[in-house]
């Protein structure tokens, strides 16, 4: 589980642990990982920690080194964003988002799949994308481009790795309420955005539980190369 130090990554790790999986959580910040691990342990789950920077090839390889690096479920969740007009987005801003949100997904997927192939047991890769990889909003050019790339990368890897019984799918959340965006969605602009969602509400993290567990379990053993959208109907809303 990459990007497990907070937010959706922490929730995904907790959900898998609650369902009986032994979870390995990864991120750059050890202190935040310790918090995630403590929460899982208190609930009776099994968890281990590895520090990993998804933008660094060697860091990813170290995280997957040895027999402990063979996993049957890998959730590619690490991500950052940049909020601002494209004309004021620097190449450093662009590179930071693309290298993390798209390059990081590829690095982790490649490291995981190479070991799954060697072990011969297959597995499930779940790439966390976004509805912004399918539809677009202003001021998030790098993020939207990266998430669109994640969706197409998911399809490409699924095609290549199906013969090894490695499933690759994307989970595309819509607007999900978290600690980071709660203040915005309480504002006038945030409330206006919520009114554009057909279900007229924000998603909650628990709304992602079913899709995550489907893709992680054998219930999805014949599902690969696709994206599951969890957005309250936002993608099909009127233009």
ChimeraX commands (.cxc) that place a marker at each C-alpha (Angstrom):
marker #1 position 0.00,0.00,0.00 radius 0.5
marker #1 position 1.80,3.15,-1.17 radius 0.5
marker #1 position 0.79,6.56,0.10 radius 0.5
marker #1 position -0.55,4.99,3.31 radius 0.5
marker #1 position 0.50,7.77,5.66 radius 0.5
marker #1 position -2.82,9.63,5.61 radius 0.5
marker #1 position -6.13,10.21,3.83 radius 0.5
marker #1 position -7.46,7.59,1.46 radius 0.5
marker #1 position -4.28,5.51,1.73 radius 0.5
marker #1 position -4.69,5.16,5.47 radius 0.5
marker #1 position -8.35,4.23,5.00 radius 0.5
marker #1 position -7.52,1.64,2.33 radius 0.5
marker #1 position -4.89,0.04,4.58 radius 0.5
marker #1 position -7.30,-0.11,7.49 radius 0.5
marker #1 position -10.03,-1.60,5.30 radius 0.5
marker #1 position -7.82,-4.38,3.97 radius 0.5
marker #1 position -6.51,-5.16,7.46 radius 0.5
marker #1 position -10.06,-5.31,8.84 radius 0.5
marker #1 position -10.87,-7.81,6.09 radius 0.5
marker #1 position -8.06,-10.10,7.23 radius 0.5
marker #1 position -5.17,-9.09,4.99 radius 0.5
marker #1 position -1.67,-8.74,6.37 radius 0.5
marker #1 position -0.88,-5.18,5.30 radius 0.5
marker #1 position 2.44,-3.54,4.46 radius 0.5
marker #1 position 2.17,0.24,4.45 radius 0.5
marker #1 position 4.58,2.51,2.63 radius 0.5
marker #1 position 5.24,6.23,2.33 radius 0.5
marker #1 position 8.04,8.73,2.84 radius 0.5
marker #1 position 7.03,9.93,6.32 radius 0.5
marker #1 position 7.83,7.33,8.98 radius 0.5
marker #1 position 6.04,9.21,11.76 radius 0.5
marker #1 position 2.77,9.25,9.82 radius 0.5
marker #1 position 3.17,5.57,8.95 radius 0.5
marker #1 position 3.59,4.84,12.65 radius 0.5
marker #1 position 0.20,6.49,13.26 radius 0.5
marker #1 position -1.45,4.38,10.57 radius 0.5
marker #1 position 0.16,1.22,11.94 radius 0.5
marker #1 position -0.94,2.00,15.49 radius 0.5
marker #1 position -4.54,2.43,14.34 radius 0.5
marker #1 position -4.46,-0.92,12.51 radius 0.5
marker #1 position -2.81,-2.71,15.43 radius 0.5
marker #1 position -5.34,-1.37,17.95 radius 0.5
marker #1 position -8.10,-2.83,15.79 radius 0.5
marker #1 position -6.41,-6.23,15.83 radius 0.5
marker #1 position -4.89,-6.06,12.34 radius 0.5
marker #1 position -1.52,-7.24,11.08 radius 0.5
marker #1 position 0.74,-4.51,9.70 radius 0.5
marker #1 position 4.35,-3.83,8.78 radius 0.5
marker #1 position 6.03,-0.62,7.69 radius 0.5
marker #1 position 8.42,0.24,4.88 radius 0.5
marker #1 position 9.68,3.70,3.96 radius 0.5
marker #1 position 9.42,4.31,0.22 radius 0.5
marker #1 position 9.65,7.28,-2.13 radius 0.5
marker #1 position 7.76,6.36,-5.32 radius 0.5
marker #1 position 9.77,8.93,-7.33 radius 0.5
marker #1 position 13.04,7.12,-6.55 radius 0.5
marker #1 position 13.86,3.88,-8.42 radius 0.5
marker #1 position 16.22,2.62,-5.73 radius 0.5
marker #1 position 13.79,3.40,-2.92 radius 0.5
marker #1 position 11.07,1.37,-4.65 radius 0.5
marker #1 position 13.44,-1.53,-5.32 radius 0.5
marker #1 position 14.57,-1.57,-1.69 radius 0.5
marker #1 position 10.95,-1.66,-0.55 radius 0.5
marker #1 position 10.34,-4.78,-2.62 radius 0.5
marker #1 position 13.66,-6.47,-1.89 radius 0.5
marker #1 position 13.67,-10.07,-0.66 radius 0.5
marker #1 position 10.88,-12.58,-0.20 radius 0.5
marker #1 position 8.93,-10.09,1.92 radius 0.5
marker #1 position 8.49,-8.04,-1.24 radius 0.5
marker #1 position 6.14,-10.54,-2.90 radius 0.5
marker #1 position 2.57,-9.37,-2.43 radius 0.5
marker #1 position -0.67,-10.66,-3.90 radius 0.5
marker #1 position -2.43,-7.27,-3.59 radius 0.5
marker #1 position -0.74,-3.93,-4.29 radius 0.5
marker #1 position -2.58,-0.62,-4.00 radius 0.5
marker #1 position -0.88,2.23,-5.86 radius 0.5
marker #1 position -2.15,5.25,-3.94 radius 0.5
marker #1 position 0.74,7.70,-3.56 radius 0.5
marker #1 position -0.07,11.04,-5.13 radius 0.5
marker #1 position 0.26,14.81,-5.01 radius 0.5
marker #1 position -1.48,17.63,-6.81 radius 0.5
marker #1 position -0.84,21.19,-7.97 radius 0.5
marker #1 position -3.68,23.69,-7.93 radius 0.5
marker #1 position -3.19,26.65,-10.22 radius 0.5
marker #1 position -3.63,27.92,-13.78 radius 0.5
marker #1 position -1.61,26.15,-16.44 radius 0.5
marker #1 position 0.08,29.40,-17.45 radius 0.5
marker #1 position 1.46,29.73,-13.93 radius 0.5
marker #1 position 2.41,26.06,-13.55 radius 0.5
marker #1 position 6.19,25.72,-13.58 radius 0.5
marker #1 position 8.00,22.73,-15.00 radius 0.5
marker #1 position 9.04,21.86,-11.45 radius 0.5
marker #1 position 5.35,21.79,-10.47 radius 0.5
marker #1 position 4.58,19.65,-13.53 radius 0.5
marker #1 position 7.44,17.23,-12.95 radius 0.5
marker #1 position 6.59,16.78,-9.26 radius 0.5
marker #1 position 3.03,15.72,-10.07 radius 0.5
marker #1 position 3.82,13.58,-13.11 radius 0.5
marker #1 position 6.77,11.83,-11.47 radius 0.5
marker #1 position 4.72,11.01,-8.36 radius 0.5
marker #1 position 1.23,10.33,-9.70 radius 0.5
marker #1 position 2.17,8.59,-12.95 radius 0.5
marker #1 position 5.84,7.66,-12.73 radius 0.5
marker #1 position 5.36,6.40,-9.19 radius 0.5
marker #1 position 2.49,4.15,-10.23 radius 0.5
marker #1 position 4.66,2.63,-12.96 radius 0.5
marker #1 position 7.67,2.09,-10.68 radius 0.5
marker #1 position 5.62,0.35,-8.00 radius 0.5
marker #1 position 3.57,-1.69,-10.49 radius 0.5
marker #1 position 6.70,-2.87,-12.30 radius 0.5
marker #1 position 8.48,-3.87,-9.08 radius 0.5
marker #1 position 5.40,-5.67,-7.79 radius 0.5
marker #1 position 4.55,-7.46,-11.05 radius 0.5
marker #1 position 8.10,-8.69,-11.64 radius 0.5
marker #1 position 7.99,-10.48,-8.29 radius 0.5
marker #1 position 4.46,-11.75,-8.83 radius 0.5
marker #1 position 5.59,-13.22,-12.14 radius 0.5
marker #1 position 8.61,-14.90,-10.56 radius 0.5
marker #1 position 6.48,-16.35,-7.76 radius 0.5
marker #1 position 3.93,-17.63,-10.28 radius 0.5
marker #1 position 0.93,-16.91,-8.09 radius 0.5
marker #1 position -0.52,-13.88,-9.89 radius 0.5
marker #1 position -2.06,-11.01,-7.99 radius 0.5
marker #1 position -4.06,-7.81,-8.12 radius 0.5
marker #1 position -2.72,-4.32,-8.76 radius 0.5
marker #1 position -5.12,-1.51,-7.90 radius 0.5
marker #1 position -4.13,1.90,-9.24 radius 0.5
marker #1 position -5.88,4.84,-7.62 radius 0.5
marker #1 position -6.84,7.25,-10.39 radius 0.5
marker #1 position -9.62,9.87,-10.34 radius 0.5
marker #1 position -12.63,11.04,-12.29 radius 0.5
marker #1 position -10.33,13.90,-13.31 radius 0.5
marker #1 position -8.52,11.35,-15.45 radius 0.5
marker #1 position -11.73,10.92,-17.45 radius 0.5
marker #1 position -13.34,14.34,-17.23 radius 0.5
marker #1 position -11.56,17.62,-16.56 radius 0.5
marker #1 position -11.67,20.64,-14.28 radius 0.5
marker #1 position -9.75,23.89,-14.40 radius 0.5
marker #1 position -6.47,24.62,-12.63 radius 0.5
marker #1 position -5.34,21.00,-12.30 radius 0.5
marker #1 position -3.65,20.37,-15.67 radius 0.5
marker #1 position -0.79,18.27,-14.31 radius 0.5
marker #1 position -2.98,16.23,-12.01 radius 0.5
marker #1 position -5.61,15.56,-14.69 radius 0.5
marker #1 position -2.93,14.56,-17.19 radius 0.5
marker #1 position -1.29,12.23,-14.67 radius 0.5
marker #1 position -4.55,10.53,-13.72 radius 0.5
marker #1 position -5.54,10.09,-17.36 radius 0.5
marker #1 position -2.13,8.50,-17.82 radius 0.5
marker #1 position -2.75,6.17,-14.89 radius 0.5
marker #1 position -5.96,4.92,-16.51 radius 0.5
marker #1 position -4.29,4.24,-19.87 radius 0.5
marker #1 position -1.26,2.71,-18.13 radius 0.5
marker #1 position -3.62,0.43,-16.22 radius 0.5
marker #1 position -5.09,-0.86,-19.49 radius 0.5
marker #1 position -1.68,-1.36,-21.06 radius 0.5
marker #1 position -0.23,-3.25,-18.09 radius 0.5
marker #1 position -3.38,-5.36,-17.79 radius 0.5
marker #1 position -2.95,-6.44,-21.41 radius 0.5
marker #1 position 0.70,-7.38,-20.94 radius 0.5
marker #1 position 0.38,-9.12,-17.58 radius 0.5
marker #1 position -2.92,-11.02,-17.94 radius 0.5
marker #1 position -0.97,-14.08,-19.10 radius 0.5
marker #1 position 0.72,-14.14,-15.69 radius 0.5
marker #1 position -2.64,-14.00,-13.88 radius 0.5
marker #1 position -1.84,-10.47,-12.72 radius 0.5
marker #1 position -4.93,-8.27,-12.75 radius 0.5
marker #1 position -4.50,-4.51,-13.13 radius 0.5
marker #1 position -7.44,-2.19,-12.54 radius 0.5
marker #1 position -8.02,1.45,-11.66 radius 0.5
marker #1 position -10.25,2.84,-8.94 radius 0.5
marker #1 position -11.50,6.33,-9.82 radius 0.5
marker #1 position -12.96,8.25,-6.88 radius 0.5
marker #1 position -15.05,11.32,-7.37 radius 0.5
marker #1 position -15.15,14.05,-4.74 radius 0.5
marker #1 position -14.62,12.31,-1.39 radius 0.5
marker #1 position -14.75,14.26,1.87 radius 0.5
marker #1 position -11.48,14.23,3.81 radius 0.5
marker #1 position -9.80,16.36,6.45 radius 0.5
marker #1 position -7.95,18.21,3.69 radius 0.5
marker #1 position -11.01,19.36,1.74 radius 0.5
marker #1 position -13.73,19.58,4.39 radius 0.5
marker #1 position -13.29,23.33,4.87 radius 0.5
marker #1 position -13.52,24.00,1.13 radius 0.5
marker #1 position -16.70,21.99,0.72 radius 0.5
marker #1 position -18.29,23.92,3.56 radius 0.5
marker #1 position -17.71,27.14,1.61 radius 0.5
marker #1 position -20.08,28.67,-0.94 radius 0.5
marker #1 position -17.92,27.46,-3.84 radius 0.5
marker #1 position -17.76,23.98,-2.35 radius 0.5
marker #1 position -21.51,23.81,-1.83 radius 0.5
marker #1 position -22.05,24.88,-5.45 radius 0.5
marker #1 position -19.85,22.02,-6.61 radius 0.5
marker #1 position -21.77,19.53,-4.47 radius 0.5
marker #1 position -25.01,20.63,-6.12 radius 0.5
marker #1 position -23.57,19.51,-9.46 radius 0.5
marker #1 position -23.18,15.92,-8.22 radius 0.5
marker #1 position -26.35,13.98,-9.18 radius 0.5
marker #1 position -26.62,12.41,-5.72 radius 0.5
marker #1 position -26.30,15.94,-4.24 radius 0.5
marker #1 position -23.72,14.88,-1.69 radius 0.5
marker #1 position -20.01,14.31,-1.26 radius 0.5
marker #1 position -18.68,10.81,-1.18 radius 0.5
marker #1 position -17.49,9.40,2.13 radius 0.5
marker #1 position -14.44,7.18,2.43 radius 0.5
marker #1 position -16.67,4.21,3.21 radius 0.5
marker #1 position -18.25,4.62,-0.23 radius 0.5
marker #1 position -14.95,3.32,-1.67 radius 0.5
marker #1 position -14.92,0.17,0.47 radius 0.5
marker #1 position -16.93,-2.08,-1.84 radius 0.5
marker #1 position -14.95,-1.27,-4.97 radius 0.5
marker #1 position -11.62,-1.69,-3.15 radius 0.5
marker #1 position -12.55,-5.07,-1.70 radius 0.5
marker #1 position -13.95,-6.25,-5.03 radius 0.5
marker #1 position -10.70,-5.49,-6.85 radius 0.5
marker #1 position -8.57,-6.91,-4.04 radius 0.5
marker #1 position -10.45,-10.21,-3.79 radius 0.5
marker #1 position -10.97,-13.25,-5.98 radius 0.5
marker #1 position -14.45,-11.90,-6.71 radius 0.5
marker #1 position -12.69,-9.88,-9.45 radius 0.5
marker #1 position -10.63,-12.77,-10.81 radius 0.5
marker #1 position -11.98,-12.16,-14.35 radius 0.5
marker #1 position -11.81,-8.36,-14.16 radius 0.5
marker #1 position -8.71,-6.66,-15.53 radius 0.5
marker #1 position -7.87,-3.57,-17.56 radius 0.5
marker #1 position -10.84,-1.54,-16.44 radius 0.5
marker #1 position -11.69,1.36,-14.17 radius 0.5
marker #1 position -14.34,1.46,-11.49 radius 0.5
marker #1 position -15.79,4.93,-10.92 radius 0.5
marker #1 position -17.20,5.85,-7.50 radius 0.5
marker #1 position -18.52,9.38,-7.86 radius 0.5
marker #1 position -22.25,9.64,-7.12 radius 0.5
marker #1 position -22.97,9.99,-10.84 radius 0.5
marker #1 position -20.69,13.00,-11.36 radius 0.5
marker #1 position -19.31,11.73,-14.68 radius 0.5
marker #1 position -22.77,11.42,-16.17 radius 0.5
marker #1 position -23.99,14.81,-14.95 radius 0.5
marker #1 position -25.16,17.35,-17.53 radius 0.5
marker #1 position -22.60,19.68,-19.06 radius 0.5
marker link #1:1,2 radius 0.2
marker link #1:2,3 radius 0.2
marker link #1:3,4 radius 0.2
marker link #1:4,5 radius 0.2
marker link #1:5,6 radius 0.2
marker link #1:6,7 radius 0.2
marker link #1:7,8 radius 0.2
marker link #1:8,9 radius 0.2
marker link #1:9,10 radius 0.2
marker link #1:10,11 radius 0.2
marker link #1:11,12 radius 0.2
marker link #1:12,13 radius 0.2
marker link #1:13,14 radius 0.2
marker link #1:14,15 radius 0.2
marker link #1:15,16 radius 0.2
marker link #1:16,17 radius 0.2
marker link #1:17,18 radius 0.2
marker link #1:18,19 radius 0.2
marker link #1:19,20 radius 0.2
marker link #1:20,21 radius 0.2
marker link #1:21,22 radius 0.2
marker link #1:22,23 radius 0.2
marker link #1:23,24 radius 0.2
marker link #1:24,25 radius 0.2
marker link #1:25,26 radius 0.2
marker link #1:26,27 radius 0.2
marker link #1:27,28 radius 0.2
marker link #1:28,29 radius 0.2
marker link #1:29,30 radius 0.2
marker link #1:30,31 radius 0.2
marker link #1:31,32 radius 0.2
marker link #1:32,33 radius 0.2
marker link #1:33,34 radius 0.2
marker link #1:34,35 radius 0.2
marker link #1:35,36 radius 0.2
marker link #1:36,37 radius 0.2
marker link #1:37,38 radius 0.2
marker link #1:38,39 radius 0.2
marker link #1:39,40 radius 0.2
marker link #1:40,41 radius 0.2
marker link #1:41,42 radius 0.2
marker link #1:42,43 radius 0.2
marker link #1:43,44 radius 0.2
marker link #1:44,45 radius 0.2
marker link #1:45,46 radius 0.2
marker link #1:46,47 radius 0.2
marker link #1:47,48 radius 0.2
marker link #1:48,49 radius 0.2
marker link #1:49,50 radius 0.2
marker link #1:50,51 radius 0.2
marker link #1:51,52 radius 0.2
marker link #1:52,53 radius 0.2
marker link #1:53,54 radius 0.2
marker link #1:54,55 radius 0.2
marker link #1:55,56 radius 0.2
marker link #1:56,57 radius 0.2
marker link #1:57,58 radius 0.2
marker link #1:58,59 radius 0.2
marker link #1:59,60 radius 0.2
marker link #1:60,61 radius 0.2
marker link #1:61,62 radius 0.2
marker link #1:62,63 radius 0.2
marker link #1:63,64 radius 0.2
marker link #1:64,65 radius 0.2
marker link #1:65,66 radius 0.2
marker link #1:66,67 radius 0.2
marker link #1:67,68 radius 0.2
marker link #1:68,69 radius 0.2
marker link #1:69,70 radius 0.2
marker link #1:70,71 radius 0.2
marker link #1:71,72 radius 0.2
marker link #1:72,73 radius 0.2
marker link #1:73,74 radius 0.2
marker link #1:74,75 radius 0.2
marker link #1:75,76 radius 0.2
marker link #1:76,77 radius 0.2
marker link #1:77,78 radius 0.2
marker link #1:78,79 radius 0.2
marker link #1:79,80 radius 0.2
marker link #1:80,81 radius 0.2
marker link #1:81,82 radius 0.2
marker link #1:82,83 radius 0.2
marker link #1:83,84 radius 0.2
marker link #1:84,85 radius 0.2
marker link #1:85,86 radius 0.2
marker link #1:86,87 radius 0.2
marker link #1:87,88 radius 0.2
marker link #1:88,89 radius 0.2
marker link #1:89,90 radius 0.2
marker link #1:90,91 radius 0.2
marker link #1:91,92 radius 0.2
marker link #1:92,93 radius 0.2
marker link #1:93,94 radius 0.2
marker link #1:94,95 radius 0.2
marker link #1:95,96 radius 0.2
marker link #1:96,97 radius 0.2
marker link #1:97,98 radius 0.2
marker link #1:98,99 radius 0.2
marker link #1:99,100 radius 0.2
marker link #1:100,101 radius 0.2
marker link #1:101,102 radius 0.2
marker link #1:102,103 radius 0.2
marker link #1:103,104 radius 0.2
marker link #1:104,105 radius 0.2
marker link #1:105,106 radius 0.2
marker link #1:106,107 radius 0.2
marker link #1:107,108 radius 0.2
marker link #1:108,109 radius 0.2
marker link #1:109,110 radius 0.2
marker link #1:110,111 radius 0.2
marker link #1:111,112 radius 0.2
marker link #1:112,113 radius 0.2
marker link #1:113,114 radius 0.2
marker link #1:114,115 radius 0.2
marker link #1:115,116 radius 0.2
marker link #1:116,117 radius 0.2
marker link #1:117,118 radius 0.2
marker link #1:118,119 radius 0.2
marker link #1:119,120 radius 0.2
marker link #1:120,121 radius 0.2
marker link #1:121,122 radius 0.2
marker link #1:122,123 radius 0.2
marker link #1:123,124 radius 0.2
marker link #1:124,125 radius 0.2
marker link #1:125,126 radius 0.2
marker link #1:126,127 radius 0.2
marker link #1:127,128 radius 0.2
marker link #1:128,129 radius 0.2
marker link #1:129,130 radius 0.2
marker link #1:130,131 radius 0.2
marker link #1:131,132 radius 0.2
marker link #1:132,133 radius 0.2
marker link #1:133,134 radius 0.2
marker link #1:134,135 radius 0.2
marker link #1:135,136 radius 0.2
marker link #1:136,137 radius 0.2
marker link #1:137,138 radius 0.2
marker link #1:138,139 radius 0.2
marker link #1:139,140 radius 0.2
marker link #1:140,141 radius 0.2
marker link #1:141,142 radius 0.2
marker link #1:142,143 radius 0.2
marker link #1:143,144 radius 0.2
marker link #1:144,145 radius 0.2
marker link #1:145,146 radius 0.2
marker link #1:146,147 radius 0.2
marker link #1:147,148 radius 0.2
marker link #1:148,149 radius 0.2
marker link #1:149,150 radius 0.2
marker link #1:150,151 radius 0.2
marker link #1:151,152 radius 0.2
marker link #1:152,153 radius 0.2
marker link #1:153,154 radius 0.2
marker link #1:154,155 radius 0.2
marker link #1:155,156 radius 0.2
marker link #1:156,157 radius 0.2
marker link #1:157,158 radius 0.2
marker link #1:158,159 radius 0.2
marker link #1:159,160 radius 0.2
marker link #1:160,161 radius 0.2
marker link #1:161,162 radius 0.2
marker link #1:162,163 radius 0.2
marker link #1:163,164 radius 0.2
marker link #1:164,165 radius 0.2
marker link #1:165,166 radius 0.2
marker link #1:166,167 radius 0.2
marker link #1:167,168 radius 0.2
marker link #1:168,169 radius 0.2
marker link #1:169,170 radius 0.2
marker link #1:170,171 radius 0.2
marker link #1:171,172 radius 0.2
marker link #1:172,173 radius 0.2
marker link #1:173,174 radius 0.2
marker link #1:174,175 radius 0.2
marker link #1:175,176 radius 0.2
marker link #1:176,177 radius 0.2
marker link #1:177,178 radius 0.2
marker link #1:178,179 radius 0.2
marker link #1:179,180 radius 0.2
marker link #1:180,181 radius 0.2
marker link #1:181,182 radius 0.2
marker link #1:182,183 radius 0.2
marker link #1:183,184 radius 0.2
marker link #1:184,185 radius 0.2
marker link #1:185,186 radius 0.2
marker link #1:186,187 radius 0.2
marker link #1:187,188 radius 0.2
marker link #1:188,189 radius 0.2
marker link #1:189,190 radius 0.2
marker link #1:190,191 radius 0.2
marker link #1:191,192 radius 0.2
marker link #1:192,193 radius 0.2
marker link #1:193,194 radius 0.2
marker link #1:194,195 radius 0.2
marker link #1:195,196 radius 0.2
marker link #1:196,197 radius 0.2
marker link #1:197,198 radius 0.2
marker link #1:198,199 radius 0.2
marker link #1:199,200 radius 0.2
marker link #1:200,201 radius 0.2
marker link #1:201,202 radius 0.2
marker link #1:202,203 radius 0.2
marker link #1:203,204 radius 0.2
marker link #1:204,205 radius 0.2
marker link #1:205,206 radius 0.2
marker link #1:206,207 radius 0.2
marker link #1:207,208 radius 0.2
marker link #1:208,209 radius 0.2
marker link #1:209,210 radius 0.2
marker link #1:210,211 radius 0.2
marker link #1:211,212 radius 0.2
marker link #1:212,213 radius 0.2
marker link #1:213,214 radius 0.2
marker link #1:214,215 radius 0.2
marker link #1:215,216 radius 0.2
marker link #1:216,217 radius 0.2
marker link #1:217,218 radius 0.2
marker link #1:218,219 radius 0.2
marker link #1:219,220 radius 0.2
marker link #1:220,221 radius 0.2
marker link #1:221,222 radius 0.2
marker link #1:222,223 radius 0.2
marker link #1:223,224 radius 0.2
marker link #1:224,225 radius 0.2
marker link #1:225,226 radius 0.2
marker link #1:226,227 radius 0.2
marker link #1:227,228 radius 0.2
marker link #1:228,229 radius 0.2
marker link #1:229,230 radius 0.2
marker link #1:230,231 radius 0.2
marker link #1:231,232 radius 0.2
marker link #1:232,233 radius 0.2
marker link #1:233,234 radius 0.2
marker link #1:234,235 radius 0.2
marker link #1:235,236 radius 0.2
marker link #1:236,237 radius 0.2
marker link #1:237,238 radius 0.2
marker link #1:238,239 radius 0.2
view
